[in-house]
Amino acid sequence: MATAALTFTANTAVADGHEEITVAYFLEWPMPFQFAKVNGMYEEAMGAKINWVSFDTGTAMSAAMASGDVQISVSQGIPPFVVAASAGQDIQVVDVAVSYAENDNCVVASGLEIDAASAGELAGKKVAVPLGTAAHYGFLRQMDHFGVDVASLEVVDMAPADGAAAIAQGQVDMSCGWGGALRRMKEHGNVLLTGAEKEALGILVFDATTAPAAFVAENPEMVAKFLEVTANANAMWNEGSMRDEMLEVIANDAGMDVQATAETIDTFVFPSVADQLSAAWMGGNAQTFMKGVADVFVESGSIPSALDSYEGAVNAGPLMAVSEM
């Protein structure tokens, strides 16, 4: 009965004039939407062909949306989104894709034997950080918490996969990232703060589904249908009865084995539509958090300036439409 209640709508939507769109996502980042992706549920609901393209970082997603090559990005990190929005790119958050405090972190090489109590010893060390991402924001906040001057570090811009390889080969002393890359990093080192400890310090970690504001404005029904399929997939996963079936499909699409997929996705939280629309997320807190991220980046010299407000960077309209479907 639960499965029947969560069955995807078979009605084909008019695609607001678009017969084909490109959607960005990450490999080694398993999420319920991939079950719907593999089974063609987005195309069926939206009435359009979807080209799915994998990316390494959220900054690359921003660039692809700016160039018009990508219309929707799934699970873009809030920091890279904020960097782009702060620079004047007109993009919007349209849903909260996933919360994952345990799955984004920095790892210190085990040979250094540095932990939270001795974090000051990081001064002068070489660190691999994917700049402008959630991992970059977390890195800056952690270094501030431990009183480590970022200027004393040699920070190298590396995608998480490259950072994992660098720490494994002893080329860097610390590496920051997420997902499968973070798991590989942990084979060669230790984290300074757990996810719960980071949250206690106000270091939130969540991703959003994002899109160019013009695309959202011109294609509200199409965006709403996309979000509806995503919400249904999340509900199906959260309900639990189809876990094994979904897990195998998700693992294959994410380019991971089933065990690694289970270990990763079990650290994720997929909020319901009602939760996403609440004050805790898109009803106010997300906008406030974005402003905080931007201000931290300005203070660190990572971006020249922040917007006065990020209210316009969140568009709850399509998700509100989903809640009324």
Secondary structure as GFF3:
##gff-version 3
##sequence-region A 1 325
A	DSSP	alpha_helix	2	5	.	.	.	ID=ss1
A	DSSP	beta_strand	20	26	.	.	.	ID=ss2
A	DSSP	alpha_helix	33	38	.	.	.	ID=ss3
A	DSSP	alpha_helix	41	46	.	.	.	ID=ss4
A	DSSP	beta_strand	49	55	.	.	.	ID=ss5
A	DSSP	alpha_helix	58	67	.	.	.	ID=ss6
A	DSSP	beta_strand	72	77	.	.	.	ID=ss7
A	DSSP	alpha_helix	78	86	.	.	.	ID=ss8
A	DSSP	beta_strand	91	99	.	.	.	ID=ss9
A	DSSP	three_ten_helix	101	103	.	.	.	ID=ss10
A	DSSP	beta_strand	104	109	.	.	.	ID=ss11
A	DSSP	three_ten_helix	110	112	.	.	.	ID=ss12
A	DSSP	three_ten_helix	116	122	.	.	.	ID=ss13
A	DSSP	beta_strand	126	129	.	.	.	ID=ss14
A	DSSP	alpha_helix	134	146	.	.	.	ID=ss15
A	DSSP	three_ten_helix	150	152	.	.	.	ID=ss16
A	DSSP	beta_strand	154	157	.	.	.	ID=ss17
A	DSSP	alpha_helix	160	168	.	.	.	ID=ss18
A	DSSP	beta_strand	174	178	.	.	.	ID=ss19
A	DSSP	alpha_helix	179	186	.	.	.	ID=ss20
A	DSSP	beta_strand	189	191	.	.	.	ID=ss21
A	DSSP	alpha_helix	195	200	.	.	.	ID=ss22
A	DSSP	beta_strand	206	212	.	.	.	ID=ss23
A	DSSP	alpha_helix	213	218	.	.	.	ID=ss24
A	DSSP	alpha_helix	220	239	.	.	.	ID=ss25
A	DSSP	alpha_helix	243	254	.	.	.	ID=ss26
A	DSSP	alpha_helix	258	265	.	.	.	ID=ss27
A	DSSP	alpha_helix	273	277	.	.	.	ID=ss28
A	DSSP	alpha_helix	285	300	.	.	.	ID=ss29
A	DSSP	three_ten_helix	311	313	.	.	.	ID=ss30
A	DSSP	alpha_helix	317	323	.	.	.	ID=ss31
###
